[in-house]
Amino acid sequence: MGKVGIIGVGQSKFTRAFNGSIRELAFEAFREAMLDARLGTKDIDASIICSAPEYDKQRSPSGIIAEYFGLNPQPTCYVETLCSSSTSGIRLAYSLVKSGLHDVVLVAGFQKMSEITSAESQERMGRGADIQWESPFGTMMPSYYALHAQAHMAKYGTTLEDLARIRIKSAHYGVLNEKAVLRQPLALEAFTDPESRLANPISSPLRTGDCCANADGSSCVIVASEKKARALSPKPVWILGLGSATASVNMTGRDAFSGLAAAREAGRQAYKMARIKPKDVHVAEVHDCFTIAELMAYENLGFAKPGEGVELIRNKETYAEGSIPVNIDGGLLSKGHPIGATGGSQVRTIVLQLRGEAGNIQVKNATVGLVHNIGGVGIYANVMILGRE
């Protein structure tokens, strides 16, 4: 059926409190993506709306948002896989286009987390785990990733300073991203000063500085068939490989905690489909909801051998000038993490990189990019390889 390309991307500014409805929030990214693709609403064959439920009051948001976008009577549907919702939506869009059912499919991800308190947000995140056997006992996202951090430290000798260096890199690039929530530079002293807020313990060994921020935000990605992509876009970016995998929801079903098995499997599938190896990737966006998550991603994706991911951050190999730039838009740690919008935002960053439109964070001669998007604590994993001709 030919290749499938991305012809338009958009993202709202990520903010701690958006002053508007979910439809207005989603529209900000939609407008940017439609202008980017130079399309009208009649050019969109179908839409896929993505978020994690229970952060706002609207049931079945796809109908509300598609109507607001002016996309009736085209079909729409709702996709949810926790934090990986919008990359799951793009995977579905790819399938709809590849099958020949539709030529142009729009994927919009959003989350308005400010409608509830931080405590309520954490409780809902915890309910992404098993509500019968796990979450009633108080497990929440920081504690789950703290288990992985403890295991990585015990097995490989990883240090708190290694984790801090990941956040320092994130802050360095967050300053340059006008759409990021957090835009302050950081130094290592922020993690060693007992008076610093970032050094406050959250769930040992993770500190405040090791955790991403909740945010309101939206993203939008427009996917098209090869014929349409070539006709409509001067710079289509092609979806070369897709990988997706799952793992046991309950931690008792995991055989190890120093990495995410679903991410390794999704990466393996994506590399195989794209017919490339990790060394062929020029720039990557990985799911850094916590500093340890980025470190595990280095190893799960084959950028480093198990236990050797720390050398990448110690030697600044994951900075823009390094051998494998990672999260040089600030990542979730600085951009913020509006759950349903996150994956689409990652894709937007890589598309701009491959089109040579990333401005002051542009990686030289980038032709192959990778997106790694995780739902829950490795319950769902999506990996996408993008490339340009």
C-alpha positions in Angstrom: 0.0 0.0 0.0 3.0 2.3 0.0 4.5 4.3 2.8 2.7 6.3 5.5 3.9 9.8 6.3 3.4 12.5 8.8 2.5 15.8 7.1 1.5 18.0 10.0 2.4 18.4 13.7 1.2 20.8 16.4 1.5 21.4 20.2 0.0 23.8 22.7 2.1 25.4 25.3 2.3 23.1 28.2 1.1 24.9 31.4 0.3 24.2 35.0 -3.2 25.6 34.6 -4.9 26.1 31.2 -7.7 28.7 31.5 -10.3 27.0 29.2 -12.1 23.8 28.4 -10.6 20.6 27.0 -12.0 21.4 23.6 -10.2 24.8 23.6 -7.0 23.2 24.9 -7.1 20.5 22.2 -7.8 23.1 19.5 -4.5 24.9 20.1 -2.5 21.9 18.9 -5.1 21.1 16.1 -4.8 24.7 14.7 -1.0 24.5 14.6 -1.0 21.1 12.9 -3.6 22.1 10.3 -1.6 25.2 9.5 1.5 23.2 9.3 -0.1 20.7 6.9 -2.0 23.5 5.0 -5.2 21.5 5.2 -8.9 22.3 5.7 -11.3 20.2 7.7 -12.7 18.5 4.6 -9.2 17.0 3.9 -9.4 15.0 7.2 -10.9 11.5 6.6 -11.1 10.5 10.3 -9.9 11.6 13.7 -8.5 9.8 16.8 -8.7 11.5 20.2 -6.4 10.3 22.9 -6.2 11.0 26.7 -6.2 9.2 30.0 -9.7 9.3 31.6 -10.8 10.7 34.9 -8.7 13.9 34.9 -11.6 15.9 33.6 -15.3 15.5 33.8 -16.1 14.8 30.1 -17.0 11.2 29.2 -16.2 10.1 25.6 -14.3 13.3 24.7 -13.7 12.3 21.1 -17.2 13.4 20.0 -17.0 16.7 21.8 -13.5 17.5 20.4 -14.2 16.3 16.8 -17.3 18.5 16.7 -15.3 21.5 18.0 -12.7 20.8 15.3 -15.3 20.9 12.6 -14.8 17.2 11.7 -18.4 16.0 11.5 -19.5 13.8 9.9 -16.1 12.1 9.6 -15.7 9.1 12.0 -13.8 9.6 15.3 -12.8 7.3 18.1 -11.1 7.4 21.5 -7.8 5.7 22.4 -6.4 5.3 25.9 -3.2 3.5 27.0 -2.4 5.7 30.0 0.7 7.9 29.2 1.3 6.3 25.8 -2.2 7.1 24.6 -1.3 9.4 21.7 1.4 7.1 20.2 -1.2 4.3 20.4 -3.4 6.6 18.5 -0.8 7.2 15.9 -0.2 3.4 15.6 -4.0 3.0 14.9 -3.9 5.9 12.4 -1.0 4.2 10.6 -3.0 1.0 10.4 -6.1 2.8 9.0 -4.0 4.5 6.3 -1.9 1.5 5.5 -5.0 -0.6 5.0 -6.3 1.8 2.5 -9.5 2.6 4.6 -8.5 6.3 4.9 -6.0 8.6 3.3 -5.6 11.3 6.0 -6.1 10.7 9.7 -5.7 13.2 12.5 -4.5 12.2 16.0 -5.1 14.6 18.8 -3.9 14.0 22.3 -4.8 16.2 25.3 -4.9 16.3 29.1 -6.2 18.9 31.5 -4.9 17.8 34.8 -5.5 21.1 36.7 -9.2 20.4 37.2 -8.2 18.1 40.2 -5.6 18.5 43.0 -2.1 17.0 42.8 -3.1 14.5 45.5 -6.2 13.4 43.4 -4.0 13.2 40.3 -1.6 10.9 42.1 -4.5 8.7 43.2 -5.8 8.4 39.7 -2.3 7.6 38.4 -2.1 4.9 41.0 -5.3 3.4 39.7 -3.5 2.8 36.5 -2.2 -0.2 38.4 -4.3 -3.2 39.6 -7.1 -1.7 41.8 -7.6 -5.1 43.4 -4.1 -6.3 44.3 -1.8 -3.3 44.2 -3.0 0.3 44.2 -5.2 0.0 47.4 -1.9 -0.5 49.3 -0.7 3.0 48.4 1.6 2.4 45.4 1.9 5.5 43.2 4.1 6.4 40.2 7.1 7.8 42.2 7.2 4.6 44.4 7.0 2.3 41.4 9.9 4.1 39.6 11.8 4.3 42.9 11.8 0.5 42.9 13.4 0.5 39.5 15.9 3.1 40.7 16.8 1.0 43.7 17.3 -2.1 41.6 19.4 -0.3 39.0 21.6 1.2 41.7 22.0 -2.2 43.5 22.9 -4.0 40.3 25.0 -1.5 38.4 26.3 1.0 41.0 24.3 3.9 39.6 24.4 7.0 41.8 22.1 9.9 42.7 24.5 12.2 40.9 23.9 10.2 37.7 20.2 10.8 38.0 20.7 14.5 38.8 22.8 14.9 35.6 19.8 13.7 33.6 17.6 16.4 35.1 20.4 19.0 34.6 20.4 18.1 30.9 16.7 18.4 30.7 16.7 21.8 32.4 19.5 23.0 30.0 17.2 22.3 27.0 13.9 23.3 28.8 15.2 26.8 28.9 15.3 26.8 25.1 11.7 25.4 24.7 9.1 28.2 24.8 6.4 25.6 25.2 7.9 24.0 28.3 6.5 24.3 31.8 9.9 24.5 33.6 12.4 26.9 32.0 15.1 27.3 34.7 18.7 26.2 34.3 19.9 23.9 37.1 23.3 23.0 38.5 24.3 19.9 40.5 24.3 21.9 43.7 20.5 22.1 43.5 20.5 18.3 44.3 23.1 18.5 47.1 21.9 21.5 49.0 19.6 20.3 51.8 17.7 23.6 51.6 16.9 23.1 47.9 13.3 22.1 47.0 14.7 19.8 44.3 16.6 17.7 46.9 13.4 17.0 48.9 12.8 13.2 49.1 9.7 11.9 47.4 10.2 8.1 47.3 13.7 6.9 48.1 16.0 7.3 46.2 13.9 9.7 44.0 13.8 13.4 44.9 11.6 16.2 43.7 14.1 17.0 41.0 13.9 13.4 39.7 10.2 13.7 38.9 8.4 15.4 36.0 5.6 17.9 36.5 1.9 17.5 35.9 0.7 19.8 33.1 -2.2 20.8 30.9 -1.5 20.5 27.2 -2.3 19.1 23.8 -0.6 17.7 20.7 -1.7 16.9 17.2 -0.2 14.7 14.4 -1.6 14.3 10.9 -0.9 11.0 9.1 -1.3 10.4 5.4 -0.9 7.8 2.7 2.2 8.1 0.5 0.3 9.6 -2.4 -1.4 12.2 -0.3 1.8 13.0 1.7 3.8 13.6 -1.5 1.0 15.8 -2.9 0.4 17.8 0.2 3.7 18.2 2.0 7.1 19.5 0.8 8.8 17.6 3.6 6.9 14.5 4.6 8.4 12.4 7.4 7.9 8.7 7.0 6.9 6.2 9.7 9.6 3.6 9.1 9.0 1.3 12.1 6.5 0.7 14.8 6.9 -1.5 17.9 4.4 -2.1 20.7 4.4 -4.4 23.7 3.0 -4.9 27.2 4.1 -6.3 30.5 2.4 -7.5 33.7 0.5 -4.8 35.5 1.4 -6.2 38.9 5.0 -5.9 39.9 4.9 -9.5 41.2 4.7 -10.5 37.5 8.0 -8.8 36.6 11.2 -10.8 36.5 13.5 -7.8 36.9 13.3 -4.1 37.9 16.5 -2.6 36.4 14.7 -2.1 33.0 11.4 -2.3 31.3 10.8 -5.5 29.3 8.0 -4.0 27.3 10.2 -1.2 26.1 13.0 -3.6 25.0 10.5 -5.7 23.0 8.8 -2.6 21.4 12.2 -1.3 20.4 13.2 -4.7 19.0 10.1 -4.7 16.8 10.5 -1.1 15.6 14.2 -1.6 14.7 13.3 -4.8 12.8 10.5 -3.2 10.9 12.6 -0.1 10.0 15.6 -2.4 9.2 18.0 -0.3 11.3 20.1 -0.7 14.4 20.3 1.6 17.5 23.5 3.1 16.1 21.6 4.4 13.1 19.4 6.7 15.2 20.4 10.3 15.1 18.1 11.8 17.7 15.6 10.4 20.2 12.7 11.3 22.4 12.3 8.9 25.4 9.7 8.8 28.1 11.5 10.5 31.1 8.7 10.8 33.6 11.4 10.2 36.1 15.2 10.5 35.7 15.6 6.8 36.2 13.2 6.2 33.3 15.4 8.0 30.9 18.5 6.1 32.1 16.7 2.8 31.6 15.5 3.9 28.1 19.2 4.3 27.1 19.8 0.7 27.8 16.4 -0.8 26.8 16.7 0.8 23.3 20.3 -0.4 22.8 22.0 3.0 23.0 24.1 1.5 25.8 24.6 -2.0 27.2 22.8 -2.7 30.5 24.5 -0.8 33.3 26.5 1.4 30.9 23.8 4.0 30.3 25.4 6.2 33.0 28.4 6.7 30.8 26.2 8.4 28.2 25.1 11.1 30.6 28.4 11.4 32.4 30.1 12.1 29.0 27.3 14.3 27.7 26.7 11.9 24.8 23.0 12.5 25.1 23.4 16.3 24.6 22.7 17.8 21.1 26.4 17.6 20.2 26.8 14.0 21.5 26.7 10.6 19.7 22.9 10.1 20.5 21.0 13.3 21.5 18.1 12.4 23.7 15.2 14.7 24.9 16.9 17.9 23.8 13.5 19.6 23.9 13.6 19.3 27.7 11.7 16.0 27.8 8.9 15.4 30.2 11.1 16.5 33.1 11.1 20.1 31.8 8.3 20.2 29.3 5.8 18.7 31.7 3.7 15.6 31.3 0.1 16.2 30.1 -0.5 12.5 29.9 -2.6 12.1 26.7 -0.6 14.8 24.8 2.9 13.5 25.7 3.5 11.0 22.9 2.3 13.4 20.2 4.6 16.1 21.6 7.5 13.7 21.3 6.6 12.9 17.7 6.4 16.6 16.9 9.9 17.2 18.2 11.3 14.4 16.1 9.4 15.6 13.0 10.8 19.1 13.4 14.3 17.7 13.8 14.1 15.6 10.6 12.6 18.5 8.7 15.5 20.7 9.8 13.1 23.0 11.6 14.1 22.5 15.2 15.8 25.9 15.6 18.3 26.3 18.4 18.2 22.6 19.3 18.6 21.3 15.7 20.8 18.2 15.4 23.1 18.3 12.4 22.2 16.0 9.5 19.4 14.2 11.4 17.6 11.8 9.1 16.5 9.1 11.5 14.7 9.7 14.8 13.1 7.5 17.5 10.2 8.0 19.8 9.8 5.9 23.0 6.6 6.4 24.9 5.6 4.4 28.0 2.2 3.9 29.6 2.1 3.3 33.3 5.2 1.6 34.8 6.1 -0.2 31.6 2.6 -1.7 31.3 2.4 -0.4 27.7 5.3 0.5 25.5 5.4 2.1 22.0 8.5 2.8 20.0 8.4 4.6 16.6 11.2 5.1 14.1 10.8 8.1 11.8 12.9 9.1 8.8 13.1 11.4 5.8 14.4 10.9 2.3 
